[in-house]
Amino acid sequence: MSKSVLFYAGAFIIAIVAIVSQVFFGKNSLSQQRHAAHEITVLQTKIDSLEKVIETRNVQIERLKTDSLYKAEILRTRYGMTQKGEKAFQLVE
């Protein structure tokens, strides 16, 4: 075999080893990409649940702005407030 063939074969083997090492052990290896994909799905799930929380809070805000009966219910149940002339009773179990 000639020296040039051996040189090119050696260079080819070194290139293959470098590529394989980058695919399996490098900064953007397959395992890290799999981990990142899993992290993305977890974060997307959190985003979806938080969007639902935001939506329900926005509905509550709109009800507080417009619905006086809803406001009265919240004031009575959460804060124990009454209107003038009403008597409040607290039931103890």
ROSE-4610 file (N, C-alpha, C; in Angstrom, 1 decimal, always signed):
// ROSE-4610
residu = [M/M/M/S/S/S/K/K/K/S/S/S/V/V/V/L/L/L/F/F/F/Y/Y/Y/A/A/A/G/G/G/A/A/A/F/F/F/I/I/I/I/I/I/A/A/A/I/I/I/V/V/V/A/A/A/I/I/I/V/V/V/S/S/S/Q/Q/Q/V/V/V/F/F/F/F/F/F/G/G/G/K/K/K/N/N/N/S/S/S/L/L/L/S/S/S/Q/Q/Q/Q/Q/Q/R/R/R/H/H/H/A/A/A/A/A/A/H/H/H/E/E/E/I/I/I/T/T/T/V/V/V/L/L/L/Q/Q/Q/T/T/T/K/K/K/I/I/I/D/D/D/S/S/S/L/L/L/E/E/E/K/K/K/V/V/V/I/I/I/E/E/E/T/T/T/R/R/R/N/N/N/V/V/V/Q/Q/Q/I/I/I/E/E/E/R/R/R/L/L/L/K/K/K/T/T/T/D/D/D/S/S/S/L/L/L/Y/Y/Y/K/K/K/A/A/A/E/E/E/I/I/I/L/L/L/R/R/R/T/T/T/R/R/R/Y/Y/Y/G/G/G/M/M/M/T/T/T/Q/Q/Q/K/K/K/G/G/G/E/E/E/K/K/K/A/A/A/F/F/F/Q/Q/Q/L/L/L/V/V/V/E/E/E]
num = [1/1/1/2/2/2/3/3/3/4/4/4/5/5/5/6/6/6/7/7/7/8/8/8/9/9/9/10/10/10/11/11/11/12/12/12/13/13/13/14/14/14/15/15/15/16/16/16/17/17/17/18/18/18/19/19/19/20/20/20/21/21/21/22/22/22/23/23/23/24/24/24/25/25/25/26/26/26/27/27/27/28/28/28/29/29/29/30/30/30/31/31/31/32/32/32/33/33/33/34/34/34/35/35/35/36/36/36/37/37/37/38/38/38/39/39/39/40/40/40/41/41/41/42/42/42/43/43/43/44/44/44/45/45/45/46/46/46/47/47/47/48/48/48/49/49/49/50/50/50/51/51/51/52/52/52/53/53/53/54/54/54/55/55/55/56/56/56/57/57/57/58/58/58/59/59/59/60/60/60/61/61/61/62/62/62/63/63/63/64/64/64/65/65/65/66/66/66/67/67/67/68/68/68/69/69/69/70/70/70/71/71/71/72/72/72/73/73/73/74/74/74/75/75/75/76/76/76/77/77/77/78/78/78/79/79/79/80/80/80/81/81/81/82/82/82/83/83/83/84/84/84/85/85/85/86/86/86/87/87/87/88/88/88/89/89/89/90/90/90/91/91/91/92/92/92/93/93/93]
x = [+0.8/+0.0/+0.9/+0.3/+1.1/+0.9/+1.8/+1.7/+0.4/+0.1/-1.1/-2.4/-2.5/-3.7/-3.8/-2.7/-2.7/-3.0/-2.4/-2.7/-4.2/-4.8/-6.2/-7.1/-6.7/-7.4/-7.3/-6.2/-6.0/-6.8/-6.8/-7.5/-9.0/-9.5/-10.9/-11.3/-10.4/-10.8/-10.8/-9.9/-9.8/-11.1/-11.5/-12.7/-14.0/-14.1/-15.2/-15.2/-14.0/-14.0/-14.4/-14.0/-14.4/-15.9/-16.4/-17.9/-18.7/-18.3/-18.9/-18.8/-17.7/-17.5/-18.4/-18.5/-19.4/-20.9/-21.3/-22.7/-23.0/-22.1/-22.5/-22.0/-20.9/-20.4/-20.2/-20.5/-20.2/-21.3/-21.1/-22.0/-23.5/-23.7/-25.1/-25.3/-25.0/-25.1/-26.5/-26.7/-28.1/-28.8/-28.1/-28.7/-29.0/-28.2/-28.6/-29.8/-29.8/-31.0/-32.3/-32.2/-33.3/-33.8/-32.8/-33.1/-33.7/-33.2/-33.8/-35.2/-35.5/-36.8/-37.8/-37.3/-38.2/-38.4/-37.4/-37.6/-38.6/-38.5/-39.4/-40.9/-41.1/-42.5/-43.0/-42.1/-42.5/-42.8/-42.0/-42.2/-43.5/-43.7/-45.0/-46.2/-46.1/-47.2/-47.5/-46.4/-46.6/-47.2/-46.7/-47.2/-48.7/-49.2/-50.6/-51.4/-50.9/-51.7/-51.7/-50.6/-50.6/-51.5/-51.6/-52.5/-54.0/-54.3/-55.6/-55.9/-54.9/-55.0/-55.2/-54.5/-54.6/-56.0/-56.5/-57.9/-58.9/-58.8/-59.8/-59.7/-58.5/-58.4/-58.9/-58.7/-59.3/-60.8/-61.4/-62.9/-63.3/-62.6/-62.9/-62.8/-61.8/-61.6/-62.8/-63.2/-64.3/-65.6/-65.8/-67.0/-66.9/-65.7/-65.6/-65.9/-65.5/-65.8/-67.2/-68.0/-69.3/-70.4/-70.2/-71.3/-71.3/-72.3/-72.4/-72.8/-73.6/-74.0/-72.8/-71.9/-70.7/-69.8/-69.7/-68.9/-69.5/-70.8/-71.5/-71.2/-71.3/-71.1/-69.6/-68.7/-67.3/-67.1/-67.7/-67.5/-68.1/-69.3/-70.0/-69.2/-68.8/-68.2/-66.8/-66.0/-64.6/-64.3/-64.9/-64.5/-65.6/-66.7/-67.7/-68.4/-68.4/-69.0/-70.5/-71.2/-72.7/-73.1/-74.3/-74.9/-75.5/-75.9/-76.5/-77.8/-78.0/-79.3/-79.3/-78.2/-78.2/-77.5/-77.9/-77.2/-76.5/-75.2/-74.4/-74.4/-74.6/-74.5/-73.4/-72.6/-71.5/-71.9/-71.9/-72.2/-70.9/-70.9/-69.7/-70.1/-69.2/-69.5/-68.8]
y = [-1.2/+0.0/+1.2/+2.2/+3.4/+4.3/+5.2/+6.1/+7.0/+7.4/+8.3/+7.6/+6.3/+5.6/+5.4/+5.1/+4.9/+6.3/+7.3/+8.7/+9.0/+8.8/+9.1/+8.1/+6.9/+5.9/+6.3/+6.8/+7.2/+8.5/+9.4/+10.7/+10.4/+9.4/+9.0/+8.4/+7.5/+6.9/+7.9/+8.9/+9.9/+10.8/+11.1/+11.9/+11.1/+9.8/+9.0/+9.0/+8.8/+8.8/+10.1/+11.2/+12.6/+12.8/+12.4/+12.5/+11.7/+10.4/+9.5/+10.1/+10.6/+11.1/+12.4/+13.2/+14.4/+14.0/+12.9/+12.5/+11.9/+11.2/+10.5/+11.2/+12.0/+12.6/+14.1/+14.7/+16.1/+17.0/+18.3/+19.3/+19.1/+18.8/+18.5/+17.1/+16.2/+14.8/+14.3/+13.1/+12.6/+12.5/+12.1/+12.1/+13.4/+14.4/+15.8/+16.3/+16.0/+16.4/+15.8/+14.5/+13.8/+14.4/+14.7/+15.4/+16.8/+17.5/+18.8/+18.7/+17.7/+17.5/+17.1/+16.3/+16.0/+17.2/+18.0/+19.3/+20.2/+20.3/+21.1/+20.7/+19.4/+18.9/+19.2/+19.0/+19.3/+20.8/+21.7/+23.1/+23.5/+22.8/+23.1/+22.8/+21.7/+21.3/+22.3/+22.8/+23.9/+25.1/+25.5/+26.6/+26.5/+25.3/+25.1/+25.2/+24.6/+24.7/+26.1/+26.9/+28.3/+29.1/+28.8/+29.6/+29.4/+28.1/+27.9/+28.7/+28.8/+29.5/+31.0/+31.5/+32.9/+33.2/+32.2/+32.4/+32.4/+31.5/+31.5/+32.8/+33.3/+34.5/+35.7/+35.7/+36.8/+36.8/+35.6/+35.5/+36.0/+35.7/+36.2/+37.7/+38.3/+39.7/+40.4/+39.8/+40.4/+40.3/+39.2/+39.1/+40.1/+40.3/+41.3/+42.7/+42.9/+44.3/+44.5/+43.5/+43.7/+43.1/+42.0/+41.3/+41.7/+42.5/+42.9/+41.8/+40.8/+39.7/+38.8/+38.6/+37.9/+38.6/+39.9/+40.6/+40.4/+40.5/+40.4/+39.0/+38.0/+36.6/+36.4/+37.0/+36.9/+37.6/+38.8/+39.6/+38.9/+38.2/+37.5/+36.2/+35.4/+34.1/+34.2/+35.0/+35.1/+36.0/+37.1/+38.1/+38.3/+37.6/+37.7/+39.1/+39.8/+41.1/+41.1/+42.1/+42.1/+43.5/+43.6/+44.9/+45.5/+46.8/+47.5/+46.8/+46.6/+46.0/+44.5/+43.8/+42.4/+41.9/+40.7/+40.1/+38.9/+38.7/+37.6/+36.5/+35.3/+34.2/+33.3/+32.8/+31.9/+30.5/+29.5/+28.2/+27.5/+26.9/+26.2/+24.8/+24.0/+22.5/+21.9]
z = [+0.0/+0.0/+0.0/-0.6/-0.7/+0.5/+0.7/+1.9/+1.8/+0.6/+0.5/+0.9/+0.5/+0.8/+2.3/+3.0/+4.4/+5.1/+4.6/+5.1/+5.0/+3.9/+3.7/+4.6/+4.7/+5.5/+7.0/+7.4/+8.8/+9.1/+8.1/+8.3/+8.3/+7.5/+7.5/+8.8/+9.3/+10.6/+11.7/+11.7/+12.8/+12.6/+11.4/+11.2/+11.7/+11.4/+11.9/+13.4/+14.1/+15.5/+16.1/+15.5/+16.0/+15.8/+14.7/+14.5/+15.5/+15.7/+16.7/+18.1/+18.5/+19.8/+20.0/+19.0/+19.1/+19.2/+18.5/+18.5/+19.8/+20.4/+21.7/+23.0/+22.9/+24.1/+24.0/+22.9/+22.7/+23.5/+23.2/+23.9/+23.5/+22.3/+21.8/+21.5/+22.4/+22.2/+22.1/+21.7/+21.6/+23.0/+24.0/+25.4/+25.9/+25.6/+26.0/+25.2/+24.0/+23.2/+23.7/+24.1/+24.6/+25.9/+26.7/+28.0/+27.8/+26.9/+26.6/+26.0/+25.2/+24.7/+25.8/+26.8/+27.9/+28.8/+29.0/+29.7/+29.0/+27.7/+27.0/+27.2/+27.2/+27.4/+28.8/+29.8/+31.2/+31.3/+30.7/+30.8/+30.0/+28.9/+28.1/+28.9/+29.7/+30.5/+31.6/+32.2/+33.2/+32.6/+31.4/+30.7/+30.5/+30.0/+29.7/+31.0/+32.1/+33.4/+33.9/+33.7/+34.2/+33.3/+32.0/+31.2/+31.6/+32.1/+32.6/+33.8/+34.7/+35.9/+35.6/+34.7/+34.2/+33.7/+32.9/+32.3/+33.4/+34.4/+35.5/+36.3/+36.5/+37.3/+36.5/+35.2/+34.4/+34.4/+34.5/+34.6/+35.9/+37.0/+38.3/+38.4/+37.7/+37.7/+37.0/+35.9/+35.1/+36.0/+36.7/+37.5/+38.6/+39.2/+40.3/+39.8/+38.5/+38.0/+37.7/+37.3/+36.7/+37.6/+38.3/+39.0/+40.5/+40.9/+42.3/+43.2/+42.7/+43.5/+43.8/+42.9/+43.1/+44.1/+44.0/+45.0/+46.4/+46.5/+47.8/+48.4/+47.5/+48.0/+48.5/+47.8/+48.2/+49.6/+49.7/+50.9/+52.1/+51.9/+52.9/+53.3/+52.4/+52.7/+53.1/+52.4/+52.7/+53.9/+53.9/+54.9/+56.0/+55.9/+57.0/+57.1/+56.0/+56.1/+55.9/+56.4/+56.2/+55.8/+55.3/+54.9/+56.2/+56.0/+57.2/+57.5/+58.8/+59.2/+59.2/+58.7/+58.7/+60.0/+60.4/+61.5/+61.0/+61.4/+61.0/+62.0/+61.6/+62.5/+62.1/+63.1/+62.8/+63.4/+62.5/+63.0/+63.4/+64.6/+65.1/+65.2/+64.7/+64.7/+65.9]
